[in-house]
Amino acid sequence: MNKVYPSAAEALRGVVKDEQLLAVGGFGLCGIPEALIAALRDSGVRGLTVISNNAGVDGFGLGQLLETRQIRKMISSYVGENKEFERQYLAGELELEFTPQGTLAEKLRAGGAGIPAFFTKTGVGTVVAEGKELREFDGATYVMERALAPEVSLVKAYKADRSGNLVFRRTARNFNPACAMAGEITVVEVEQLVETGEIDPDAVHLPGIYVHRIVVNAKPEKRIEKRTLSEKKGG
């Protein structure tokens, strides 16, 4: 089975559609599938519900899909770097399901493991728990959280072989493995593609069984989300 596609647009062809539930890897702008997000924008699909730790920044990452109004709802942990997100949410144009970061990671992990739900203390007594089942274990109250199983996951890895075995680079690993495991169809953007067998099995971070399509983006932009510089001493 050939998993390698010639472009991000081809990798998404026949996979994405309107009103879909998608997961997108990344943490801020670190480890986001830049080419796949741009191709998703260009596909014109609308009414999307997107699971992602945050929503990019204005004009880049998932911020591009907010500008084109292709996202109907975000399931996220942190959205404070995107003014268009803020505007749409406050105007009632965008739905938002706030999820604590650890809970979001576990919801994706559970989805990938076939676990329908789990109980956690996180969020008990807050708006996070509103409308959800509460249960007591050993004298403590827990809230039930449902797993997330997106129809499509868009993931960024550093390297893949042609069978889809993946290697992530440092902090770009973040939410990407969990998104890949949870997706019914997982499309991965990589910087390097090697032949099957060239990656040491002990170096594989995620096995190819979770990967359905691969596209190479050898030179991603890798923007810095917020550049902070210290003042020059003696200046």
PyMOL commands that set and color helices and strands:
alter all, ss='L'
color gray80, all
select helices_A, chain A and resi 8-12+34-43+63-67+83-90+101-113+127-129+170-173+176-182+201-203+208-210
alter helices_A, ss='H'
color red, helices_A
select strands_A, chain A and resi 4-5+21-24+48-51+71-76+95-98+117-120+134-137+140-146+152-161+166-167+185-194+213-216
alter strands_A, ss='S'
color yellow, strands_A
deselect
rebuild
show_as cartoon
